């Protein structure tokens, strides 16, 4: 349990300042000698403490001989400390944001997060897509376009929501490109998201069919991987907004896009 001294320290007073302030509150007023006795702090320290409290406007000074010090009401003092604390917090936030912005590029290069579980991954996919402003590149197979929603009813609403988000983003002017690994999947996506640009990437290696990727605005990438959990399939994913990592993935996806086939049938609704 916090003591009164702990609470006053959290509002910005030192331990000595808190003890002198408490002594003044208890006794109303006193000289430096009185406050040395009342508070128990060393006599040489009392004068510096009283000066600090006066500068903060928490006590009044009576210029008598010897000088006397008077406390203000607890309500006034606490309100003054709260105001000072809020001002210092705002100033600290402003300075920290300046530092964070100046170091942002360095920090971003190191950011890689792991996300586990079907629901957590699909939640993050929706969040990433919603943040898009200019372009989305999707490499499937992808949880939104696999048969997982038939096995896991919990993500059926995520599937519908993600399709709606893709279509909304296209209406907002976001360019959506999708690379698929099967013609059937391509046809399905064409029906769900008719204004997306689709291409078919033919490859026999099953390793490439175990995960998908979403690149948004060349600024963040989410890569999901299928994994077996007992007799069922689950997901794990990694997310990053590190410039170097995103740049590498952008290059790979663009290369895959270039060698993929343009579908021979009309994918857009008339």
C-alpha positions, 0 to 999 in steps of 0.5 A, spaced: 500 500 500 502 506 498 504 511 503 502 519 503 510 520 501 509 515 495 503 518 493 507 525 493 513 523 490 509 520 484 506 527 483 513 530 482 516 531 489 522 528 492 522 524 499 525 530 503 520 535 499 514 530 501 516 530 508 517 538 509 510 539 505 507 534 510 510 537 516 507 544 514 500 541 512 500 538 519 503 545 523 500 550 518 507 554 518 514 554 521 521 556 521 526 552 517 529 550 524 521 548 526 521 544 519 527 541 521 525 538 527 518 537 525 520 533 518 526 529 521 530 531 515 537 534 516 538 541 517 542 543 511 537 540 507 531 544 509 533 550 506 534 547 499 527 544 500 523 550 502 526 554 496 524 548 491 517 548 494 516 556 494 519 556 486 513 550 485 508 555 488 506 550 493 508 554 500 508 561 501 514 565 504 513 570 510 519 575 510 520 576 517 526 574 521 527 569 521 523 567 515 517 563 516 513 558 511 506 557 510 502 551 507 497 552 502 490 548 502 491 541 500 486 542 495 490 547 492 497 544 492 494 538 489 491 541 484 497 545 482 502 539 482 497 535 478 497 541 473 505 541 473 505 533 472 500 534 466 504 539 463 511 535 464 507 529 461 505 533 455 512 536 454 515 529 455 511 526 450 512 531 445 520 530 446 519 523 445 515 523 439 521 527 436 526 522 438 521 516 435 520 520 429 527 521 428 529 514 429 523 511 426 527 508 420 532 505 424 527 501 429 522 499 423 528 495 420 528 490 426 521 489 427 518 482 426 512 479 430 510 472 430 502 471 430 499 464 432 492 461 431 487 462 426 483 467 429 489 471 431 492 471 424 485 472 420 484 478 425 491 481 423 490 480 416 483 484 416 487 490 420 493 490 415 488 490 409 484 496 412 490 500 413 492 500 405 492 507 402 495 505 395 496 498 393 495 491 396 499 485 393 496 478 395 500 471 394 495 465 395 493 460 397 491 464 403 486 463 409 481 467 406 481 463 399 482 456 402 477 451 405 479 453 412 472 456 413 468 450 412 473 446 417 473 452 422 466 456 422 469 461 427 472 464 421 466 464 416 465 471 418 472 473 417 472 470 410 466 475 408 469 481 412 475 480 408 472 480 401 468 486 403 474 490 405 478 488 399 472 490 395 471 497 399 478 498 398 478 498 391 472 502 390 476 507 395 482 507 389 486 502 392 490 497 387 489 490 388 493 485 385 493 477 387 497 471 385 493 465 385 496 457 384 490 454 381 485 456 376 479 454 380 482 458 386 482 464 381 475 463 378 473 463 385 476 470 387 474 473 380 467 472 383 468 474 390 473 480 388 471 482 381 475 488 380 482 485 383 487 484 378 489 476 378 494 472 375 496 465 375 502 462 377 503 455 375 508 451 380 509 444 382 513 444 388 508 443 394 512 447 398 510 454 395 502 452 397 503 452 404 503 459 405 501 466 403 503 473 403 500 480 403 504 486 402 501 493 403 503 500 400 510 497 400 510 499 407 508 492 411 508 485 410 504 479 413 506 472 411 502 466 413 504 459 413 500 453 414 501 448 420 498 441 422 495 441 429 493 434 430 489 432 424 487 439 423 490 445 419 492 451 423 496 458 421 502 462 424 504 468 421 510 473 421 509 481 420 514 486 419 514 493 417 522 493 417 524 497 410 529 492 408 525 486 409 519 489 406 523 491 400 526 484 399 519 481 399 516 486 394 522 484 389 520 477 390 512 478 389 513 483 383 518 477 380 512 472 381 507 477 378 511 478 372 512 471 370 505 469 372 500 468 367 494 473 365 487 469 365 484 467 359 477 469 361 474 475 363 474 476 371 470 482 371 463 483 372 459 487 366 
